[in-house]
Amino acid sequence: MCELPGPSAHGRPSSSTPPRAGTAPTGDEVGRRPTRSAGGARRKPEPGCPTEHPRDRQTSPGEPRGNARDTGQPGHRLDDGSVSGSTGGGRSREDETEVRVERRQAVTLGLRLVVSALMLAVLIAKVPSFSVSDLVPEWSVGTAVWLGLAALLTLAGIILSAVRWQKVLDALDIRARLPRLMSHYMAGQFVSNVLPTTIGGDVLRVSRLSRDTGESPGTFASVVLERLTGWLVLPVITIVGFAVNPGLRHLGTATRVALTLAGATLVLLVAVLAAAGSSRLGGRFATSGGWRRFVGAVHLGVERLRSDPGAAANVLVAGFAYQLALVLAAVAAAQALGLRPAGLTALLAFFPAVLIAQVLPISMSGLGVREGAFVLFLGPLGVAHEQAIALGLLLYLLNLAVSLLGAPAFATGGRRHQAAPPVDASPPVAV
């Protein structure tokens, strides 16, 4: 029988040490008999037997050492940094999880592209004798002026959205300069509307501003609250549009769908704010750690806005200004296409419903959903289907063109930036 010497190069006693008197040999010592004789002389190995323990053996340069240390137990860390029991040639479980997430995101992106293509195909198929020229406005000086105005209003909307974000941050006592917020917002627009990814621009904004301020939970809460104010403003604008133009209340399905979306959005918003502001629901996470602290930060933000009407008013004023800029951009785009029925009051009533519908996570950047909503809402006003589709695509292209301006901010805006110095924490005055 071959006798293996105990390991000697790992800082552990050799297993060849004889057991103490009166004790039974351990499981590790069974099968590893002493390699020294009673007199202490080392025994010569028998022919064909190894001269050193496998754990002491130096592997060749091309042979991974991890296999020599593998205990066979899942999760055991090997010498080469891999994990025993994992698949993929020693790939760790974290790597496998990341691969699965990336694969799932790719599948989701592909499905959204397919849904958008199918919806557009169905809409176009319903247009008799459709031609691509139907989607292109007749070029004239007036068309150029309206298109330029629509682009400027779209950019103004982004600036106003950054102002709204700053007002929320002020309410949370997080100071950030507007140019820096504008840079993050433009980078987020570029990610959301230009890059083929399922990671939204809001994630980028939270990540970058958190590096600037060191306030990850508070930054997360500011983005959530900023978005929630939009859900409050949009239904109000719809109601105002129907109030100003009573003739829009009798358009059948278009009227019912727009008012239903507005009412459901308000109900959902009230439920979310009630849960976030409740001391028994959102409040239980206010002092928690880990991911729960982000939920707690939203609760504290709601409480702060509730206790400071001036700060809440500032946020809402900025929110109304932002959404009205988008409505005016849609009016300018409609006039560039010659859609006279799609005037100010009509788009006040219906365009917020379009914005609510297009955020559903079923298509790519709202493609297909937005155009279908315009067909539904503007058809009763006498707008042809191809013209309604053209309006949706034109607004998408305008948003895409303005979002391209965020490419430099996306490429360079990730560098750490010093936050604005603290200022007087007294409540801001509503304007």
C-alpha positions as CSV (number, residue, x, y, z in Angstrom):
1,M,0.0,0.0,0.0
2,C,1.3,3.5,-0.9
3,E,1.7,5.8,2.0
4,L,1.2,9.5,1.5
5,P,3.2,12.1,3.4
6,G,1.2,14.8,5.1
7,P,1.1,18.3,3.7
8,S,3.9,20.5,5.0
9,A,3.7,23.8,3.0
10,H,0.4,25.1,4.2
11,G,1.2,26.0,7.8
12,R,-0.7,23.0,9.3
13,P,0.7,20.2,11.3
14,S,1.6,17.2,9.2
15,S,-1.0,14.5,9.2
16,S,1.9,12.0,9.8
17,T,2.0,13.1,13.5
18,P,1.0,10.0,15.5
19,P,-2.2,10.3,17.5
20,R,-1.9,10.8,21.2
21,A,-2.2,7.8,23.4
22,G,-5.7,6.9,24.3
23,T,-7.3,8.7,21.4
24,A,-8.7,7.3,18.2
25,P,-7.3,8.5,14.9
26,T,-9.3,11.2,13.2
27,G,-11.0,10.6,9.8
28,D,-8.2,12.5,8.2
29,E,-5.6,10.3,9.8
30,V,-7.3,7.1,8.8
31,G,-5.6,6.0,5.5
32,R,-2.6,8.4,6.1
33,R,-0.2,6.3,8.1
34,P,3.0,7.8,9.4
35,T,5.7,7.9,6.8
36,R,8.4,7.9,9.4
37,S,9.6,4.8,11.2
38,A,9.5,4.5,15.0
39,G,13.1,5.7,15.1
40,G,12.3,8.8,13.2
41,A,13.9,7.8,9.9
42,R,11.9,8.6,6.8
43,R,10.7,5.6,4.9
44,K,11.5,5.2,1.3
45,P,8.5,5.4,-0.9
46,E,7.4,2.2,-2.6
47,P,7.9,2.0,-6.3
48,G,5.0,3.8,-8.2
49,C,3.9,5.7,-5.1
50,P,3.8,9.6,-5.0
51,T,6.6,11.2,-3.1
52,E,4.6,14.2,-1.9
53,H,1.0,14.9,-0.9
54,P,-1.2,16.2,-3.7
55,R,-1.8,19.5,-1.8
56,D,2.0,20.1,-1.7
57,R,2.5,19.3,-5.4
58,Q,3.5,22.3,-7.5
59,T,1.3,22.4,-10.6
60,S,2.7,23.1,-14.0
61,P,2.3,26.6,-15.4
62,G,-0.6,25.6,-17.7
63,E,-2.5,23.7,-15.0
64,P,-5.0,25.5,-12.8
65,R,-4.3,25.1,-9.1
66,G,-8.0,25.4,-8.2
67,N,-8.7,21.8,-9.0
68,A,-6.2,20.7,-6.3
69,R,-8.1,22.6,-3.7
70,D,-11.6,21.7,-4.7
71,T,-13.4,20.1,-1.8
72,G,-16.3,19.2,-3.9
73,Q,-18.6,21.3,-1.8
74,P,-20.7,23.9,-3.7
75,G,-19.7,27.4,-2.9
76,H,-16.1,26.5,-1.9
77,R,-13.7,29.2,-3.1
78,L,-10.9,27.7,-5.2
79,D,-7.3,29.0,-5.6
80,D,-8.1,30.5,-9.0
81,G,-10.9,32.6,-7.6
82,S,-13.7,30.5,-9.0
83,V,-16.4,28.8,-7.0
84,S,-16.8,25.0,-6.7
85,G,-20.1,23.8,-7.9
86,S,-20.7,26.7,-10.3
87,T,-21.0,26.2,-14.0
88,G,-19.5,27.9,-17.0
89,G,-15.9,26.9,-16.4
90,G,-15.5,28.2,-12.9
91,R,-17.8,31.2,-13.4
92,S,-19.1,32.6,-10.0
93,R,-22.7,32.8,-9.1
94,E,-22.6,36.6,-9.3
95,D,-21.4,36.4,-12.9
96,E,-24.1,33.9,-13.7
97,T,-26.7,36.3,-12.2
98,E,-25.4,39.2,-14.2
99,V,-25.5,37.1,-17.4
100,R,-29.1,36.1,-16.7
101,V,-30.1,39.8,-16.1
102,E,-28.4,40.9,-19.3
103,R,-30.1,38.1,-21.2
104,R,-33.5,39.0,-19.7
105,Q,-33.0,42.7,-20.6
106,A,-32.1,41.8,-24.2
107,V,-35.2,39.7,-24.5
108,T,-37.3,42.5,-23.0
109,L,-35.8,45.0,-25.5
110,G,-36.5,42.7,-28.4
111,L,-40.1,42.1,-27.3
112,R,-40.7,45.9,-27.0
113,L,-39.3,46.4,-30.5
114,V,-41.5,43.7,-31.9
115,V,-44.6,45.2,-30.2
116,S,-43.9,48.6,-31.5
117,A,-43.4,47.3,-35.0
118,L,-46.6,45.3,-34.9
119,M,-48.7,48.2,-33.6
120,L,-47.4,50.5,-36.2
121,A,-48.0,47.9,-38.9
122,V,-51.6,47.4,-37.8
123,L,-52.2,51.2,-37.7
124,I,-50.7,51.7,-41.2
125,A,-52.6,48.7,-42.6
126,K,-55.9,50.4,-41.6
127,V,-55.0,53.4,-43.8
128,P,-56.3,52.9,-47.4
129,S,-53.8,53.6,-50.1
130,F,-51.1,54.5,-47.5
131,S,-48.0,56.2,-48.8
132,V,-44.9,57.3,-46.9
133,S,-45.3,60.8,-48.3
134,D,-48.5,61.0,-46.1
135,L,-46.2,61.2,-43.1
136,V,-44.1,64.0,-44.4
137,P,-45.4,67.6,-44.1
138,E,-45.4,69.9,-47.1
139,W,-42.3,72.0,-46.9
140,S,-42.7,75.7,-46.5
141,V,-41.4,78.6,-44.5
142,G,-44.4,78.2,-42.1
143,T,-43.6,74.5,-41.7
144,A,-40.0,75.3,-40.8
145,V,-41.1,77.9,-38.3
146,W,-43.6,75.6,-36.6
147,L,-41.0,72.7,-36.5
148,G,-38.3,75.0,-35.0
149,L,-40.8,76.2,-32.4
150,A,-41.8,72.7,-31.5
151,A,-38.1,71.7,-31.1
152,L,-37.4,74.8,-28.9
153,L,-40.5,74.0,-26.7
154,T,-39.3,70.4,-26.3
155,L,-35.9,71.6,-25.1
156,A,-37.6,74.1,-22.8
157,G,-39.6,71.3,-21.4
158,I,-36.4,69.4,-20.5
159,I,-35.0,72.5,-18.8
160,L,-38.2,73.0,-16.8
161,S,-38.1,69.4,-15.8
162,A,-34.6,69.9,-14.4
163,V,-36.0,73.0,-12.5
164,R,-38.7,70.8,-11.1
165,W,-36.1,68.3,-10.0
166,Q,-34.2,71.0,-8.2
167,K,-37.3,72.2,-6.4
168,V,-37.8,68.7,-5.1
169,L,-34.2,68.5,-4.0
170,D,-34.5,71.8,-2.2
171,A,-37.5,70.5,-0.3
172,L,-35.3,67.5,0.8
173,D,-32.4,69.8,1.8
174,I,-30.2,68.4,-0.9
175,R,-28.4,71.2,-2.7
176,A,-27.5,70.9,-6.4
177,R,-26.7,73.5,-9.0
178,L,-29.1,73.7,-12.0
179,P,-26.4,73.3,-14.7
180,R,-25.3,70.0,-13.1
181,L,-28.9,68.8,-12.9
182,M,-29.4,69.8,-16.5
183,S,-26.4,67.8,-17.5
184,H,-27.7,64.7,-15.7
185,Y,-31.2,65.2,-17.2
186,M,-29.9,65.5,-20.7
187,A,-27.7,62.4,-20.2
188,G,-30.8,60.5,-19.0
189,Q,-32.8,61.6,-22.0
190,F,-30.0,60.4,-24.3
191,V,-30.1,57.0,-22.5
192,S,-33.8,56.7,-22.5
193,N,-34.6,57.8,-26.1
194,V,-31.4,57.0,-28.1
195,L,-29.5,54.1,-26.7
196,P,-31.1,50.6,-27.1
197,T,-31.3,49.7,-23.5
198,T,-34.0,48.9,-20.9
199,I,-32.1,50.9,-18.2
200,G,-34.0,54.2,-18.0
201,G,-32.5,57.6,-17.7
202,D,-33.8,57.9,-14.2
203,V,-31.4,55.2,-13.0
204,L,-28.5,57.2,-14.6
205,R,-29.7,60.4,-12.9
206,V,-29.9,58.8,-9.5
207,S,-26.4,57.2,-9.9
208,R,-24.7,60.4,-11.0
209,L,-26.2,62.8,-8.6
210,S,-25.6,60.3,-5.8
211,R,-21.9,60.5,-6.5
212,D,-22.1,64.3,-6.4
213,T,-24.0,64.6,-3.2
214,G,-23.3,61.4,-1.3
215,E,-27.1,61.2,-0.7
216,S,-28.2,58.0,-2.5
217,P,-31.5,57.5,-0.6
218,G,-32.4,61.2,-0.8
219,T,-31.5,61.4,-4.5
220,F,-33.6,58.3,-5.2
221,A,-36.5,59.9,-3.3
222,S,-36.2,63.1,-5.3
223,V,-36.5,61.4,-8.7
224,V,-39.5,59.3,-7.5
225,L,-41.3,62.4,-6.1
226,E,-40.4,64.4,-9.2
227,R,-42.1,61.7,-11.4
228,L,-45.1,61.5,-9.1
229,T,-45.8,65.3,-9.5
230,G,-46.2,64.6,-13.2
231,W,-48.9,62.1,-12.5
232,L,-50.7,64.7,-10.5
233,V,-50.4,67.5,-13.1
234,L,-51.4,65.5,-16.2
235,P,-54.9,64.6,-15.1
236,V,-55.5,68.2,-14.0
237,I,-54.6,69.5,-17.4
238,T,-57.0,67.0,-19.0
239,I,-59.8,68.2,-16.8
240,V,-59.0,71.8,-17.6
241,G,-59.1,71.1,-21.3
242,F,-62.5,69.5,-21.2
243,A,-63.8,72.4,-19.0
244,V,-62.5,75.1,-21.4
245,N,-63.9,73.3,-24.5
246,P,-67.3,71.7,-23.6
247,G,-67.6,70.3,-27.2
248,L,-64.9,67.8,-26.4
249,R,-67.1,66.1,-23.8
250,H,-69.3,64.5,-26.5
251,L,-66.8,62.6,-28.6
252,G,-67.8,59.1,-27.5
253,T,-65.0,56.7,-26.9
254,A,-62.3,59.3,-27.1
255,T,-63.8,61.3,-24.3
256,R,-64.4,58.3,-22.1
257,V,-60.9,56.9,-22.5
258,A,-59.2,60.2,-21.8
259,L,-61.3,60.9,-18.6
260,T,-60.9,57.3,-17.5
261,L,-57.1,57.5,-17.8
262,A,-57.1,60.8,-15.9
263,G,-59.4,59.5,-13.1
264,A,-57.5,56.2,-12.7
265,T,-54.1,58.1,-12.6
266,L,-55.4,60.3,-9.8
267,V,-56.7,57.4,-7.8
268,L,-53.5,55.5,-8.2
269,L,-51.4,58.6,-7.3
270,V,-53.5,59.2,-4.1
271,A,-53.0,55.5,-3.2
272,V,-49.2,55.6,-3.7
273,L,-48.8,58.9,-1.8
274,A,-51.0,57.6,1.0
275,A,-48.9,54.5,1.3
276,A,-45.6,56.4,1.1
277,G,-46.8,59.0,3.6
278,S,-48.3,56.5,6.1
279,S,-46.3,56.0,9.3
280,R,-47.4,52.4,9.4
281,L,-46.4,51.6,5.8
282,G,-43.8,53.9,4.4
283,G,-42.7,55.1,7.9
284,R,-41.6,51.7,9.0
285,F,-38.7,52.0,6.6
286,A,-37.6,55.5,7.6
287,T,-34.8,54.2,9.9
288,S,-34.1,50.9,8.1
289,G,-30.9,49.9,6.3
290,G,-30.2,48.3,3.0
291,W,-32.8,48.8,0.2
292,R,-35.5,49.7,2.7
293,R,-33.8,53.0,3.4
294,F,-34.7,54.1,-0.1
295,V,-38.4,53.5,0.6
296,G,-38.0,55.3,3.9
297,A,-36.4,58.3,2.0
298,V,-39.6,58.5,-0.2
299,H,-41.7,58.5,3.0
300,L,-39.6,61.3,4.5
301,G,-39.8,63.3,1.3
302,V,-43.6,63.1,1.2
303,E,-43.7,64.1,4.9
304,R,-41.4,67.1,4.1
305,L,-43.6,68.3,1.2
306,R,-46.7,67.8,3.3
307,S,-45.4,69.9,6.1
308,D,-44.0,72.6,3.8
309,P,-46.7,73.9,1.5
310,G,-44.4,76.5,0.0
311,A,-42.0,73.9,-1.2
312,A,-44.8,71.7,-2.5
313,A,-46.2,74.7,-4.4
314,N,-42.9,75.4,-6.0
315,V,-42.7,71.8,-7.2
316,L,-46.2,71.9,-8.6
317,V,-45.6,75.2,-10.4
318,A,-42.5,73.8,-12.1
319,G,-44.4,70.6,-12.9
320,F,-47.3,72.5,-14.6
321,A,-44.8,74.7,-16.6
322,Y,-43.0,71.5,-17.8
323,Q,-46.2,69.7,-18.9
324,L,-47.6,72.8,-20.6
325,A,-44.4,73.2,-22.5
326,L,-44.9,69.7,-23.9
327,V,-48.5,70.4,-24.8
328,L,-47.4,73.6,-26.7
329,A,-44.7,71.6,-28.5
330,A,-47.4,69.1,-29.6
331,V,-49.6,72.0,-30.8
332,A,-46.7,73.5,-32.8
333,A,-46.0,70.0,-34.3
334,A,-49.6,69.6,-35.3
335,Q,-49.6,73.0,-37.0
336,A,-46.5,72.1,-38.9
337,L,-48.4,69.1,-40.3
338,G,-51.4,71.3,-41.1
339,L,-53.7,69.6,-38.5
340,R,-56.0,72.6,-37.8
341,P,-58.5,70.6,-35.6
342,A,-55.6,69.7,-33.2
343,G,-55.6,73.1,-31.6
344,L,-54.7,74.2,-28.1
345,T,-57.8,73.1,-26.2
346,A,-58.0,69.8,-28.0
347,L,-54.5,68.9,-27.1
348,L,-54.9,70.2,-23.5
349,A,-57.7,67.6,-23.1
350,F,-56.1,64.7,-25.0
351,F,-52.3,65.0,-25.1
352,P,-51.9,64.3,-21.3
353,A,-53.8,61.0,-21.9
354,V,-51.3,60.2,-24.7
355,L,-48.4,60.9,-22.4
356,I,-49.9,58.6,-19.7
357,A,-50.6,55.8,-22.2
358,Q,-47.1,55.9,-23.8
359,V,-45.3,55.2,-20.5
360,L,-46.7,51.7,-20.4
361,P,-43.7,49.3,-20.5
362,I,-44.9,47.4,-23.6
363,S,-43.2,49.3,-26.5
364,M,-40.0,51.0,-27.4
365,S,-40.1,54.7,-26.4
366,G,-43.9,54.6,-26.7
367,L,-43.7,53.8,-30.5
368,G,-47.0,52.4,-31.6
369,V,-48.9,53.3,-28.4
370,R,-48.5,57.0,-28.9
371,E,-49.6,56.9,-32.6
372,G,-52.6,54.6,-31.7
373,A,-53.7,57.0,-29.0
374,F,-53.6,60.0,-31.4
375,V,-55.7,58.0,-33.9
376,L,-58.2,57.3,-31.1
377,F,-58.4,60.9,-29.7
378,L,-58.0,63.0,-32.9
379,G,-60.1,60.9,-35.2
380,P,-63.4,62.2,-33.9
381,L,-62.1,65.7,-34.6
382,G,-61.7,65.0,-38.3
383,V,-58.0,64.2,-38.3
384,A,-57.2,61.4,-40.8
385,H,-55.5,58.3,-39.4
386,E,-52.3,58.8,-41.4
387,Q,-52.1,62.4,-40.1
388,A,-52.5,61.3,-36.5
389,I,-49.8,58.7,-37.0
390,A,-47.6,61.3,-38.6
391,L,-48.1,63.6,-35.5
392,G,-47.0,60.8,-33.2
393,L,-43.9,60.0,-35.2
394,L,-43.0,63.7,-35.6
395,L,-43.1,64.2,-31.8
396,Y,-41.0,61.1,-31.3
397,L,-38.4,62.4,-33.8
398,L,-38.4,65.8,-32.2
399,N,-37.8,64.2,-28.8
400,L,-35.1,62.0,-30.3
401,A,-33.3,65.0,-31.9
402,V,-33.3,67.0,-28.7
403,S,-32.2,64.0,-26.7
404,L,-29.1,63.7,-29.0
405,L,-27.9,66.9,-27.4
406,G,-27.4,64.8,-24.2
407,A,-24.6,62.7,-25.8
408,P,-21.7,64.9,-24.6
409,A,-23.3,64.9,-21.1
410,F,-23.6,61.2,-21.2
411,A,-20.0,60.7,-22.3
412,T,-18.4,63.2,-19.8
413,G,-20.9,63.9,-17.1
414,G,-20.1,60.8,-15.0
415,R,-17.1,62.5,-13.3
416,R,-17.5,63.3,-9.7
417,H,-18.6,66.9,-9.1
418,Q,-18.6,68.9,-5.9
419,A,-22.1,69.6,-4.7
420,A,-23.4,73.1,-4.1
421,P,-22.5,74.5,-0.7
422,P,-25.2,74.5,2.0
423,V,-27.5,77.4,2.1
424,D,-30.2,78.7,4.4
425,A,-32.5,75.8,5.1
426,S,-35.6,78.0,5.6
427,P,-38.6,77.0,3.5
428,P,-38.6,78.4,-0.1
429,V,-41.3,80.9,-0.9
430,A,-43.9,79.8,-3.4
431,V,-43.8,81.7,-6.7
